[in-house]
Amino acid sequence: MNRLIRIRHFFEKHGFAVSTRLAETLGMKVKSVRLFFIYASFSTIIGGPVLYLIIAFWLKMKDMIYTKRSSVFDL
C-alpha cells in the first residue's frame, strides 16, 4: 500500500506542473487553465453523443423525404 501512495504523490507532484507551466507560458492564471480543461472535457463527453443523435435524426428524416425509386413503374 505504501508503494501506491508514493506513486500517487509522484503523479500529484509532477502532474499538476503541466497546468502551471502552460499558464506561465501563456501569462494566465493557473485556475483558468484548469477550468478550461474541465469545461473542455465535459463538452467533449456531452457533445459527442448529442452530435451523433442530431446526425442520426437528420439522416432518418432525409431517408423519409427522399425515397429512391428503382424504375418508372414503381409509381
C-alpha positions as CSV (number, residue, x, y, z in Angstrom):
1,M,0.0,0.0,0.0
2,N,2.9,2.3,0.7
3,R,4.1,1.9,-2.9
4,L,0.7,3.1,-4.2
5,I,0.8,6.2,-2.0
6,R,4.3,7.0,-3.3
7,I,3.2,6.6,-6.9
8,R,0.1,8.8,-6.3
9,H,2.2,11.5,-4.6
10,F,4.7,11.4,-7.5
11,F,1.9,12.0,-10.1
12,E,0.3,14.7,-7.9
13,K,3.6,16.5,-7.6
14,H,4.7,16.3,-11.2
15,G,1.3,16.0,-13.0
16,F,-0.1,19.4,-11.9
17,A,3.0,21.1,-13.3
18,V,1.5,20.8,-16.7
19,S,-1.2,23.4,-16.0
20,T,1.3,25.6,-14.1
21,R,3.8,25.6,-16.9
22,L,1.1,26.2,-19.5
23,A,-0.3,29.1,-17.5
24,E,3.1,30.7,-17.1
25,T,3.8,30.4,-20.8
26,L,0.5,32.0,-21.8
27,G,0.6,34.5,-19.0
28,M,-2.7,33.3,-17.5
29,K,-3.9,32.2,-14.0
30,V,-3.4,28.5,-13.3
31,K,-7.1,28.3,-12.1
32,S,-8.2,29.5,-15.6
33,V,-6.2,26.8,-17.4
34,R,-7.5,24.1,-15.1
35,L,-11.1,25.3,-15.6
36,F,-10.6,25.3,-19.3
37,F,-9.5,21.6,-19.2
38,I,-12.5,20.7,-17.1
39,Y,-15.0,22.5,-19.3
40,A,-13.4,21.0,-22.5
41,S,-13.6,17.5,-21.1
42,F,-17.3,18.0,-20.2
43,S,-18.2,19.5,-23.5
44,T,-16.4,16.6,-25.3
45,I,-18.2,14.0,-23.2
46,I,-21.7,15.6,-23.7
47,G,-21.1,16.9,-27.2
48,G,-20.2,13.6,-28.9
49,P,-23.5,11.7,-28.2
50,V,-25.6,14.8,-28.9
51,L,-23.9,15.4,-32.2
52,Y,-24.4,11.7,-33.1
53,L,-28.1,11.9,-32.3
54,I,-28.6,15.0,-34.4
55,I,-26.9,13.4,-37.4
56,A,-28.9,10.2,-37.0
57,F,-32.1,12.1,-36.8
58,W,-31.2,14.2,-39.9
59,L,-30.3,11.1,-41.9
60,K,-33.5,9.4,-40.9
61,M,-35.5,12.4,-42.0
62,K,-33.6,12.6,-45.3
63,D,-34.4,9.0,-46.0
64,M,-38.1,9.5,-45.3
65,I,-38.3,12.6,-47.6
66,Y,-36.2,11.4,-50.5
67,T,-37.2,7.9,-51.4
68,K,-35.3,6.4,-54.3
69,R,-37.4,4.7,-56.9
70,S,-35.8,2.0,-59.0
71,S,-38.0,2.5,-62.1
72,V,-40.9,4.4,-63.5
73,F,-43.2,1.5,-63.0
74,D,-43.0,1.8,-59.2
75,L,-45.4,4.7,-59.1
